[in-house]
Amino acid sequence: MEPIEIFKALSNETRLNILQWLKEPEKHFPKVSIEGGVCVGDIQEKAKTSQSTVSHYLTMMQKAGLLESFRHGQWTYYKLKEETVQEIAMFLVSETQKD
C-alpha cells in the first residue's frame, strides 16, 4: 500500500464519489454483477462524465490498489478492494495517534 498514491487517487471529487458508490454498489447502481462489480458504462453514466475520463479515473484508482477489475465478455467491471480500504483506515488511525 502506497498512501501517497491512494491520497492522490482520492483527491478528486468524482473519484471519491466512485469509491463511495462502489462501497455499496447495490444501492447506487441498477445492475451489479454476480461478483459484485459494476460495469464501466454504469459508472460513467452515474458520474456524468466522458467514458475516457471515467476509464482514466478507474485505472488510477486500480493502480493505487483501491479497486479491482474483471472482464465478462467485452465488458469490464470494477469493485472496491476492501483490504486496501481497511489498510488505509488503519494507517490513518496510527498516524493520528503519533506524538
C-alpha positions as CSV (number, residue, x, y, z in Angstrom):
1,M,0.0,0.0,0.0
2,E,1.3,3.4,-1.0
3,P,-0.6,6.1,1.0
4,I,0.5,8.9,-1.3
5,E,-0.9,7.1,-4.4
6,I,-4.1,6.4,-2.6
7,F,-4.5,10.1,-1.4
8,K,-3.7,11.3,-5.0
9,A,-6.4,9.0,-6.3
10,L,-8.9,10.3,-3.8
11,S,-8.1,14.0,-4.3
12,N,-10.8,14.4,-6.9
13,E,-14.5,14.7,-6.1
14,T,-15.6,12.3,-8.8
15,R,-13.1,9.6,-7.9
16,L,-14.1,9.9,-4.2
17,N,-17.7,9.6,-5.3
18,I,-16.9,6.5,-7.3
19,L,-15.2,4.9,-4.3
20,Q,-18.3,5.7,-2.1
21,W,-20.7,4.3,-4.7
22,L,-18.7,1.1,-5.1
23,K,-18.7,0.6,-1.3
24,E,-22.5,-0.1,-1.7
25,P,-22.9,-0.9,-5.4
26,E,-26.5,-2.4,-5.0
27,K,-27.6,0.9,-3.5
28,H,-26.1,3.1,-6.3
29,F,-26.3,1.1,-9.5
30,P,-29.2,-0.7,-11.2
31,K,-27.0,-3.7,-12.3
32,V,-24.3,-5.4,-10.2
33,S,-22.5,-8.5,-11.5
34,I,-22.6,-11.7,-9.6
35,E,-19.1,-10.9,-8.3
36,G,-20.3,-7.6,-7.0
37,G,-18.7,-5.4,-9.7
38,V,-20.2,-2.6,-11.7
39,C,-19.8,-2.0,-15.4
40,V,-17.7,1.0,-16.5
41,G,-20.7,2.2,-18.6
42,D,-22.9,2.3,-15.5
43,I,-20.2,4.2,-13.5
44,Q,-19.7,6.6,-16.4
45,E,-23.5,7.3,-16.6
46,K,-23.8,8.0,-12.8
47,A,-20.6,10.2,-12.8
48,K,-22.0,12.2,-15.8
49,T,-18.6,12.4,-17.4
50,S,-17.0,11.0,-20.5
51,Q,-16.1,7.4,-20.9
52,S,-12.4,8.2,-21.4
53,T,-12.3,10.3,-18.2
54,V,-14.0,7.6,-16.1
55,S,-11.7,4.9,-17.6
56,H,-8.7,7.1,-16.6
57,Y,-10.1,7.6,-13.1
58,L,-10.8,3.9,-12.6
59,T,-7.3,2.9,-13.9
60,M,-5.7,5.4,-11.5
61,M,-7.8,4.0,-8.6
62,Q,-6.9,0.5,-9.5
63,K,-3.2,1.3,-9.7
64,A,-3.5,2.8,-6.2
65,G,-5.0,-0.5,-5.0
66,L,-8.4,0.8,-4.3
67,L,-10.3,-1.1,-7.0
68,E,-10.0,-4.5,-8.7
69,S,-11.4,-5.2,-12.2
70,F,-12.5,-8.3,-14.1
71,R,-13.9,-8.9,-17.5
72,H,-17.1,-10.6,-18.7
73,G,-17.1,-10.8,-22.4
74,Q,-16.4,-7.3,-23.8
75,W,-17.4,-5.6,-20.5
76,T,-15.1,-4.6,-17.7
77,Y,-16.4,-4.5,-14.2
78,Y,-14.9,-2.7,-11.1
79,K,-15.4,-3.3,-7.4
80,L,-13.9,-1.9,-4.2
81,K,-10.8,-3.6,-2.9
82,E,-11.9,-3.8,0.7
83,E,-8.5,-4.9,2.0
84,T,-6.9,-1.6,0.8
85,V,-9.6,0.5,2.4
86,Q,-9.0,-1.3,5.7
87,E,-5.3,-0.8,5.4
88,I,-5.6,3.0,4.7
89,A,-8.1,3.3,7.6
90,M,-5.5,1.6,10.0
91,F,-2.8,3.8,8.6
92,L,-4.8,7.0,9.3
93,V,-5.6,5.8,12.8
94,S,-1.9,5.0,13.5
95,E,-0.7,8.3,12.1
96,T,-3.1,10.4,14.1
97,Q,-2.1,8.6,17.3
98,K,1.6,9.6,16.9
99,D,3.0,12.3,19.1
